[in-house]
Amino acid sequence: MFETAKTQSLDELVTSIRFASARTNPYLLFSRNGLREVRQACLKATQDWYLDHRDADAVEAIATSLRAQEDPLWQEYLQAYLFCRGGRDISQRALRFFLEQWPTKDPETLRFRSKALCSRMGRAIIFHESDIYDIGRPYLDAEIVSFSHHCGQFNFYQNDEWYRFERATKVAMQANDSSVLDVLRHIAHLYRPRMKPLLVTWVATDQMFFPIIREQHLVFIRGAIRRLESARRKADRSS
Protein backbone atom coordinates (compact mmCIF):
# COMPACT_ATOMS: atom_id res chain seq x y z
CA MET A 1 0.00 0.00 0.00
CA PHE A 2 2.87 2.36 0.75
CA GLU A 3 5.24 1.77 -2.17
CA THR A 4 5.15 5.51 -2.95
CA ALA A 5 6.70 6.40 0.41
CA LYS A 6 9.98 7.53 -1.20
CA THR A 7 8.19 10.12 -3.34
CA GLN A 8 5.97 11.45 -0.55
CA SER A 9 6.89 13.82 2.21
CA LEU A 10 6.60 12.35 5.67
CA ASP A 11 3.63 14.61 6.47
CA GLU A 12 1.84 13.47 3.31
CA LEU A 13 2.52 9.85 4.15
CA VAL A 14 1.19 10.21 7.69
CA THR A 15 -1.90 11.95 6.34
CA SER A 16 -2.47 9.12 3.86
CA ILE A 17 -2.23 6.67 6.75
CA ARG A 18 -4.93 8.55 8.63
CA PHE A 19 -7.25 8.42 5.65
CA ALA A 20 -6.43 4.75 4.98
CA SER A 21 -7.13 3.85 8.61
CA ALA A 22 -10.72 4.96 8.15
CA ARG A 23 -11.16 2.02 5.76
CA THR A 24 -8.53 -0.47 6.93
CA ASN A 25 -7.78 -1.72 10.42
CA PRO A 26 -4.99 0.60 11.70
CA TYR A 27 -3.70 -2.19 13.93
CA LEU A 28 -2.92 -4.11 10.74
CA LEU A 29 -1.54 -1.06 8.92
CA PHE A 30 0.91 -0.66 11.80
CA SER A 31 2.41 -4.09 11.14
CA ARG A 32 2.89 -3.36 7.42
CA ASN A 33 5.13 -0.34 7.73
CA GLY A 34 8.47 0.24 9.43
CA LEU A 35 8.54 4.05 9.63
CA ARG A 36 8.16 5.11 13.25
CA GLU A 37 6.13 8.22 12.43
CA VAL A 38 3.72 6.25 10.27
CA ARG A 39 3.35 3.56 12.90
CA GLN A 40 2.63 6.18 15.56
CA ALA A 41 -0.05 7.64 13.27
CA CYS A 42 -1.56 4.16 13.05
CA LEU A 43 -1.58 3.84 16.83
CA LYS A 44 -3.36 7.18 17.14
CA ALA A 45 -5.91 6.07 14.55
CA THR A 46 -6.78 2.98 16.60
CA GLN A 47 -8.83 5.25 18.88
CA ASP A 48 -11.47 5.46 16.14
CA TRP A 49 -11.47 1.81 15.04
CA TYR A 50 -14.11 -0.55 16.42
CA LEU A 51 -12.76 -4.06 17.00
CA ASP A 52 -14.62 -7.35 16.73
CA HIS A 53 -13.29 -10.77 17.76
CA ARG A 54 -11.78 -11.50 14.35
CA ASP A 55 -9.89 -8.22 14.52
CA ALA A 56 -8.83 -9.05 18.07
CA ASP A 57 -7.39 -12.40 16.93
CA ALA A 58 -5.19 -10.58 14.43
CA VAL A 59 -4.17 -7.85 16.90
CA GLU A 60 -3.13 -10.38 19.53
CA ALA A 61 -1.10 -12.36 16.98
CA ILE A 62 0.70 -9.17 15.88
CA ALA A 63 1.30 -8.09 19.49
CA THR A 64 2.78 -11.48 20.35
CA SER A 65 5.08 -11.32 17.32
CA LEU A 66 6.17 -7.75 18.11
CA ARG A 67 7.04 -8.70 21.67
CA ALA A 68 9.01 -11.76 20.53
CA GLN A 69 10.97 -9.56 18.10
CA GLU A 70 11.53 -6.93 20.82
CA ASP A 71 10.04 -4.33 18.51
CA PRO A 72 10.66 -0.83 19.94
CA LEU A 73 6.93 -0.02 19.83
CA TRP A 74 5.52 -3.33 21.07
CA GLN A 75 4.45 -1.86 24.40
CA GLU A 76 2.70 1.09 22.74
CA TYR A 77 0.92 -1.31 20.38
CA LEU A 78 -0.23 -3.40 23.33
CA GLN A 79 -1.41 -0.27 25.12
CA ALA A 80 -3.44 0.77 22.07
CA TYR A 81 -5.19 -2.61 22.23
CA LEU A 82 -5.80 -2.18 25.97
CA PHE A 83 -7.71 1.05 25.23
CA CYS A 84 -9.43 -0.29 22.12
CA ARG A 85 -13.00 0.47 21.09
CA GLY A 86 -15.29 -2.51 21.02
CA GLY A 87 -18.01 -4.34 22.88
CA ARG A 88 -17.66 -5.10 26.56
CA ASP A 89 -16.45 -8.61 25.73
CA ILE A 90 -13.65 -7.14 23.59
CA SER A 91 -12.64 -4.76 26.39
CA GLN A 92 -12.47 -7.67 28.81
CA ARG A 93 -10.47 -9.73 26.34
CA ALA A 94 -8.00 -6.89 25.70
CA LEU A 95 -7.42 -6.35 29.42
CA ARG A 96 -6.84 -10.06 30.08
CA PHE A 97 -4.43 -10.25 27.14
CA PHE A 98 -2.55 -7.17 28.38
CA LEU A 99 -2.18 -8.68 31.85
CA GLU A 100 -0.58 -11.82 30.38
CA GLN A 101 2.10 -10.09 28.31
CA TRP A 102 4.80 -9.11 30.82
CA PRO A 103 7.47 -11.81 31.09
CA THR A 104 10.23 -9.47 32.27
CA LYS A 105 10.47 -7.54 35.53
CA ASP A 106 12.83 -4.71 34.59
CA PRO A 107 11.90 -1.34 36.13
CA GLU A 108 11.09 0.35 32.81
CA THR A 109 8.66 -2.39 31.79
CA LEU A 110 7.01 -2.44 35.23
CA ARG A 111 6.65 1.35 35.08
CA PHE A 112 4.98 1.23 31.67
CA ARG A 113 2.62 -1.53 32.75
CA SER A 114 1.70 0.35 35.92
CA LYS A 115 0.90 3.59 34.11
CA ALA A 116 -1.14 1.87 31.38
CA LEU A 117 -3.13 -0.40 33.68
CA CYS A 118 -3.89 2.24 36.30
CA SER A 119 -5.02 4.62 33.57
CA ARG A 120 -7.31 1.95 32.12
CA MET A 121 -8.68 1.07 35.54
CA GLY A 122 -9.35 4.74 36.24
CA ARG A 123 -11.31 5.00 33.02
CA ALA A 124 -13.27 1.87 33.96
CA ILE A 125 -14.34 3.55 37.19
CA ILE A 126 -15.40 6.75 35.41
CA PHE A 127 -17.51 4.84 32.88
CA HIS A 128 -18.91 2.38 35.46
CA GLU A 129 -17.22 -0.63 33.89
CA SER A 130 -17.34 -2.71 37.05
CA ASP A 131 -16.45 -5.89 35.16
CA ILE A 132 -13.24 -4.29 33.87
CA TYR A 133 -12.33 -3.13 37.37
CA ASP A 134 -12.94 -6.63 38.74
CA ILE A 135 -10.60 -8.15 36.15
CA GLY A 136 -7.84 -5.64 36.89
CA ARG A 137 -8.33 -5.52 40.64
CA PRO A 138 -5.94 -8.43 41.40
CA TYR A 139 -3.19 -6.39 39.73
CA LEU A 140 -3.92 -3.42 42.01
CA ASP A 141 -3.94 -5.68 45.05
CA ALA A 142 -0.64 -7.25 43.97
CA GLU A 143 1.07 -3.87 43.59
CA ILE A 144 -0.05 -2.70 47.03
CA VAL A 145 0.88 -5.99 48.71
CA SER A 146 4.21 -6.06 46.85
CA PHE A 147 5.10 -2.63 48.24
CA SER A 148 4.18 -3.79 51.75
CA HIS A 149 6.33 -6.91 51.45
CA HIS A 150 9.25 -4.99 49.96
CA CYS A 151 9.23 -2.42 52.76
CA GLY A 152 8.84 -5.08 55.42
CA GLN A 153 11.62 -7.28 54.05
CA PHE A 154 14.22 -4.71 52.96
CA ASN A 155 13.30 -1.75 55.17
CA PHE A 156 13.61 0.71 52.26
CA TYR A 157 12.05 1.59 48.90
CA GLN A 158 12.91 3.60 45.79
CA ASN A 159 11.11 5.79 43.29
CA ASP A 160 9.64 3.04 41.13
CA GLU A 161 8.30 0.98 44.03
CA TRP A 162 6.60 4.04 45.48
CA TYR A 163 5.05 5.29 42.24
CA ARG A 164 3.59 1.88 41.35
CA PHE A 165 2.12 1.63 44.84
CA GLU A 166 0.83 5.22 44.71
CA ARG A 167 -0.89 4.72 41.34
CA ALA A 168 -2.58 1.52 42.49
CA THR A 169 -3.70 3.11 45.75
CA LYS A 170 -5.15 6.14 43.96
CA VAL A 171 -7.23 3.85 41.74
CA ALA A 172 -8.47 1.95 44.81
CA MET A 173 -9.40 5.29 46.39
CA GLN A 174 -11.19 6.37 43.22
CA ALA A 175 -13.20 3.14 43.36
CA ASN A 176 -13.79 3.41 47.13
CA ASP A 177 -12.32 -0.07 47.33
CA SER A 178 -11.84 -0.58 51.07
CA SER A 179 -10.56 -4.14 50.62
CA VAL A 180 -6.98 -2.78 50.65
CA LEU A 181 -7.37 -1.10 54.05
CA ASP A 182 -5.59 -3.77 56.09
CA VAL A 183 -2.52 -3.67 53.85
CA LEU A 184 -2.43 0.13 53.94
CA ARG A 185 -2.61 0.09 57.73
CA HIS A 186 0.28 -2.37 57.83
CA ILE A 187 2.34 -0.12 55.56
CA ALA A 188 1.59 2.92 57.72
CA HIS A 189 2.75 0.88 60.74
CA LEU A 190 6.13 0.37 59.07
CA TYR A 191 6.68 4.14 59.13
CA ARG A 192 6.45 4.29 62.93
CA PRO A 193 9.57 5.41 64.91
CA ARG A 194 11.81 2.42 65.67
CA MET A 195 15.43 1.33 65.88
CA LYS A 196 15.63 0.87 62.08
CA PRO A 197 13.44 3.53 60.43
CA LEU A 198 12.01 2.84 56.99
CA LEU A 199 14.42 4.40 54.49
CA VAL A 200 13.58 6.17 51.24
CA THR A 201 16.27 5.79 48.57
CA TRP A 202 15.16 8.53 46.20
CA VAL A 203 17.06 8.77 42.92
CA ALA A 204 18.21 12.25 41.79
CA THR A 205 17.32 13.83 45.13
CA ASP A 206 19.69 15.30 47.67
CA GLN A 207 19.85 13.08 50.75
CA MET A 208 18.87 15.97 53.04
CA PHE A 209 15.35 15.84 51.58
CA PHE A 210 14.74 12.14 52.20
CA PRO A 211 13.01 12.63 55.60
CA ILE A 212 10.65 15.17 54.01
CA ILE A 213 9.75 12.79 51.18
CA ARG A 214 9.20 10.04 53.71
CA GLU A 215 6.80 12.20 55.71
CA GLN A 216 4.93 13.24 52.55
CA HIS A 217 4.45 9.58 51.69
CA LEU A 218 3.14 8.81 55.15
CA VAL A 219 0.66 11.70 54.85
CA PHE A 220 -0.59 10.21 51.56
CA ILE A 221 -1.01 6.74 53.10
CA ARG A 222 -2.86 8.06 56.14
CA GLY A 223 -5.12 10.13 53.88
CA ALA A 224 -5.90 7.04 51.80
CA ILE A 225 -6.74 5.11 54.95
CA ARG A 226 -9.10 7.82 56.20
CA ARG A 227 -10.85 8.08 52.86
CA LEU A 228 -11.35 4.33 52.51
CA GLU A 229 -12.47 4.00 56.12
CA SER A 230 -15.10 6.64 55.40
CA ALA A 231 -16.15 4.77 52.25
CA ARG A 232 -16.50 1.55 54.23
CA ARG A 233 -18.65 3.24 56.91
CA LYS A 234 -20.96 4.67 54.23
CA ALA A 235 -21.25 1.26 52.58
CA ASP A 236 -22.05 -0.37 55.94
CA ARG A 237 -24.77 2.20 56.68
CA SER A 238 -26.40 1.74 53.28
CA SER A 239 -26.39 -2.05 53.45
Buried (B, 14 or more C-beta within 10 A) or exposed (E): EBEEBEEEEEEEBBEBBBEBBEEBBBBBBBBEBEBEEBBBBBBBBBEEBEBEEEBBEBBBEBBBEBBEEEBEBBBBBBBBBBBBEBEEEBBBBBBEBBBEBBEEEEEEEBBBBBBBBBBBBBEBBEEEBEBBBEBBBEBBBEBBBBBBEBBEEEEBBBBBBBBBBBBBBBBBBBBBBBBBBEBBBBBBEBBEEEEEBBBBEBEEEEEEEBEEBBEEBBEBBBEBBEBBBEBBEEEEEEE
